[in-house]
């Protein structure tokens, strides 16, 4: 059911962290993978990993906040493989900054990458998916998405962007269902990626956060990639508009 043979998947923010693991996982399932991020060199390294493991992949540099670069990424994908079946909107940034010190430029940059970028990529990919009457879009949100009764200090801009991702996911699921395009989101908790380095550098902060997680540990990128694979495949054929929380029980606790 999770066989992605002959499927073409684009993963943004794929040069490291969760994005890299998503790319490796979908490639192992048989997908032809587009590894995309802001560094062509880093993307090429991930492509080499995939090829060494017997998979198919290409690297395409793309700043998801720039419409022209997103359109170029889609065009290059179509030129190479003729279609787009899966989009994993994973590119994201998180800068810790007290709200009273947050600049307009810092706010705009986070929203432009984390929310506008998802919109640009989803729209461009969905336009191709609509032609073939099939597709799956997976948006990476966060437990810091609001409406959960848990606030996150010093990342108001990040929380706003991830809450927007969830709202957009639900709206797109409704609009794109007639084209047989499914749109779902994943809300990870703390995952072992470079994004949580500022937290790990402060043992007291890390201990405080883990005390709120029933499983008492940080998650692994593969634990998110397993859900990305599920939502990208026919195994989830009746799922759309859902946000799946993977957080070691944080929100439940």
PLY file of the C-alpha trace (Angstrom):
ply
format ascii 1.0
element vertex 253
property float x
property float y
property float z
element edge 252
property int vertex1
property int vertex2
end_header
0.00 0.00 0.00
2.95 2.34 0.57
4.53 1.50 -2.78
5.46 4.74 -4.57
6.89 3.16 -7.70
6.59 5.51 -10.72
5.46 8.37 -8.47
7.29 11.71 -8.61
7.80 13.45 -5.27
9.08 16.95 -4.49
10.45 17.56 -1.01
11.31 21.12 -0.01
13.84 21.87 2.71
15.40 18.50 1.93
19.10 19.22 2.36
19.16 18.24 6.05
17.06 17.35 9.07
13.58 15.95 8.54
13.50 16.94 4.87
16.52 14.78 4.11
14.93 11.83 5.89
11.65 12.38 4.02
13.55 12.30 0.72
15.43 9.11 1.60
12.25 7.42 2.83
10.14 8.19 -0.24
13.00 7.17 -2.52
13.26 3.81 -0.73
9.53 3.36 -1.35
10.18 3.73 -5.09
9.47 7.39 -5.73
11.49 9.52 -8.11
12.53 12.31 -5.77
13.25 15.99 -6.28
15.54 17.13 -3.47
15.01 20.87 -3.10
16.47 23.51 -0.79
18.42 26.78 -0.86
21.81 25.05 -1.32
22.35 23.14 -4.55
25.55 21.59 -3.17
23.81 20.21 -0.08
20.93 18.89 -2.18
23.36 17.08 -4.45
24.79 15.26 -1.41
21.34 13.92 -0.54
20.81 12.90 -4.17
24.04 10.91 -4.02
22.81 9.13 -0.89
19.62 8.18 -2.67
21.42 6.97 -5.78
23.87 4.88 -3.73
20.85 3.16 -2.22
19.50 2.39 -5.69
16.97 5.22 -5.88
16.29 7.96 -8.41
16.65 11.64 -7.54
17.62 15.06 -8.82
18.60 18.23 -6.95
16.89 21.55 -7.65
17.84 24.72 -5.79
14.78 26.67 -4.69
13.95 29.46 -2.29
10.28 28.66 -1.64
9.50 32.28 -0.76
10.24 33.30 -4.36
7.50 32.51 -6.87
9.88 32.49 -9.85
12.09 29.87 -8.20
9.10 27.70 -7.26
7.80 27.82 -10.82
11.26 26.91 -12.12
11.39 23.93 -9.74
8.06 22.62 -11.03
9.03 23.17 -14.67
12.33 21.31 -14.20
10.50 18.45 -12.50
8.02 18.18 -15.38
10.83 18.36 -17.91
12.68 15.51 -16.17
9.83 13.19 -15.21
6.66 14.53 -16.83
4.47 14.79 -13.75
4.18 15.69 -10.05
2.43 13.19 -7.79
3.58 14.20 -4.31
4.59 17.46 -2.68
6.05 17.52 0.81
6.05 21.12 2.03
8.83 20.85 4.59
11.00 23.95 4.17
10.89 26.08 7.29
12.80 28.39 9.61
12.49 29.07 13.32
14.28 31.98 14.96
13.87 32.40 18.71
13.13 36.03 19.55
11.10 37.70 22.33
7.90 39.17 20.90
8.66 42.69 22.15
11.99 42.60 20.28
10.71 40.95 17.10
11.31 43.11 14.03
9.00 43.43 11.06
11.72 41.98 8.86
12.06 38.89 11.07
8.29 38.43 11.10
8.05 38.75 7.31
10.92 36.35 6.65
9.36 33.61 8.78
5.91 34.04 7.25
7.38 34.20 3.73
9.20 30.89 4.10
6.89 28.93 6.40
3.49 29.99 5.04
3.78 31.87 1.76
6.30 29.27 0.59
3.82 26.47 1.30
1.15 28.35 -0.64
3.41 28.95 -3.65
4.60 25.34 -3.79
1.15 23.85 -3.21
-0.45 26.01 -5.88
2.22 25.30 -8.49
2.22 21.56 -7.77
-1.59 21.33 -7.62
-1.90 22.97 -11.02
0.02 20.00 -12.44
-1.75 17.44 -10.25
-5.13 18.76 -11.41
-4.23 17.92 -15.01
-3.67 14.26 -14.09
-6.59 14.16 -11.60
-4.45 12.84 -8.76
-1.93 13.94 -6.18
-0.98 14.17 -2.52
0.28 17.21 -0.64
1.78 16.84 2.82
2.35 20.04 4.81
4.67 19.98 7.80
3.08 22.06 10.56
3.99 21.90 14.27
2.52 21.39 17.72
3.14 25.15 17.95
0.08 25.69 15.75
-2.31 27.23 18.28
-5.72 26.09 19.57
-4.11 23.45 21.78
-4.01 25.23 25.12
-0.21 25.37 25.09
1.65 28.60 24.32
5.22 28.81 23.04
7.23 31.84 24.10
9.75 33.60 21.85
8.44 32.16 18.56
5.22 34.11 17.95
6.08 34.46 14.25
6.73 30.71 13.91
3.47 29.82 15.72
1.52 32.17 13.47
3.00 30.55 10.37
2.27 27.00 11.51
-1.28 27.85 12.54
-1.71 29.26 9.05
-0.41 26.03 7.54
-3.11 24.02 9.33
-5.86 26.41 8.22
-4.61 26.37 4.65
-4.38 22.57 4.67
-8.06 22.27 5.56
-9.13 24.82 2.93
-7.06 23.18 0.18
-8.40 19.74 1.07
-11.92 20.98 0.32
-11.02 22.86 -2.87
-8.79 20.19 -4.36
-10.84 17.09 -3.54
-12.74 17.29 -6.88
-9.37 16.86 -8.60
-8.57 13.79 -6.48
-5.78 15.73 -4.74
-5.45 14.96 -1.05
-3.97 17.54 1.34
-2.93 16.66 4.88
-0.63 18.07 7.54
1.70 16.65 10.16
2.33 18.47 13.44
5.61 17.23 14.94
6.69 17.92 18.49
10.38 18.21 19.36
12.35 16.31 16.72
16.11 15.75 16.59
17.00 18.35 13.93
19.21 21.46 13.77
16.08 23.53 14.49
16.12 22.51 18.16
19.85 23.18 18.69
19.10 26.39 20.67
16.96 24.33 23.06
19.52 21.53 23.39
22.24 24.06 24.21
20.37 24.94 27.41
20.05 21.74 29.51
17.51 23.33 31.86
15.25 24.40 28.99
15.50 20.95 27.41
14.75 19.24 30.71
11.79 21.53 31.28
10.30 20.78 27.88
10.88 17.03 28.12
9.13 17.01 31.50
5.96 17.89 29.57
6.40 15.01 27.11
4.98 11.71 28.48
7.49 9.66 26.46
10.32 11.78 27.96
12.41 11.96 24.80
12.97 13.92 21.61
11.51 12.36 18.47
13.51 11.04 15.54
13.16 12.38 11.98
12.29 8.89 10.74
9.27 8.84 13.03
7.89 11.79 11.06
8.99 10.42 7.69
6.99 7.25 8.30
3.83 9.36 8.42
4.93 11.36 5.37
5.18 8.07 3.48
1.74 6.98 4.68
0.07 10.26 3.69
1.86 10.24 0.32
0.65 6.76 -0.55
-2.59 5.00 -1.37
-2.56 3.61 2.17
-4.18 6.93 3.19
-6.52 7.17 0.19
-9.52 8.35 2.25
-7.62 10.94 4.30
-7.69 14.62 3.44
-7.84 17.77 5.53
-6.34 16.02 8.55
-3.57 17.22 10.85
-1.72 14.30 12.46
0.11 15.12 15.68
3.34 13.21 16.38
4.74 14.53 19.63
5.35 11.75 22.14
2.12 12.66 23.89
3.02 16.33 24.53
-0.39 17.79 23.73
-2.20 14.95 25.46
-0.13 15.52 28.60
0 1
1 2
2 3
3 4
4 5
5 6
6 7
7 8
8 9
9 10
10 11
11 12
12 13
13 14
14 15
15 16
16 17
17 18
18 19
19 20
20 21
21 22
22 23
23 24
24 25
25 26
26 27
27 28
28 29
29 30
30 31
31 32
32 33
33 34
34 35
35 36
36 37
37 38
38 39
39 40
40 41
41 42
42 43
43 44
44 45
45 46
46 47
47 48
48 49
49 50
50 51
51 52
52 53
53 54
54 55
55 56
56 57
57 58
58 59
59 60
60 61
61 62
62 63
63 64
64 65
65 66
66 67
67 68
68 69
69 70
70 71
71 72
72 73
73 74
74 75
75 76
76 77
77 78
78 79
79 80
80 81
81 82
82 83
83 84
84 85
85 86
86 87
87 88
88 89
89 90
90 91
91 92
92 93
93 94
94 95
95 96
96 97
97 98
98 99
99 100
100 101
101 102
102 103
103 104
104 105
105 106
106 107
107 108
108 109
109 110
110 111
111 112
112 113
113 114
114 115
115 116
116 117
117 118
118 119
119 120
120 121
121 122
122 123
123 124
124 125
125 126
126 127
127 128
128 129
129 130
130 131
131 132
132 133
133 134
134 135
135 136
136 137
137 138
138 139
139 140
140 141
141 142
142 143
143 144
144 145
145 146
146 147
147 148
148 149
149 150
150 151
151 152
152 153
153 154
154 155
155 156
156 157
157 158
158 159
159 160
160 161
161 162
162 163
163 164
164 165
165 166
166 167
167 168
168 169
169 170
170 171
171 172
172 173
173 174
174 175
175 176
176 177
177 178
178 179
179 180
180 181
181 182
182 183
183 184
184 185
185 186
186 187
187 188
188 189
189 190
190 191
191 192
192 193
193 194
194 195
195 196
196 197
197 198
198 199
199 200
200 201
201 202
202 203
203 204
204 205
205 206
206 207
207 208
208 209
209 210
210 211
211 212
212 213
213 214
214 215
215 216
216 217
217 218
218 219
219 220
220 221
221 222
222 223
223 224
224 225
225 226
226 227
227 228
228 229
229 230
230 231
231 232
232 233
233 234
234 235
235 236
236 237
237 238
238 239
239 240
240 241
241 242
242 243
243 244
244 245
245 246
246 247
247 248
248 249
249 250
250 251
251 252
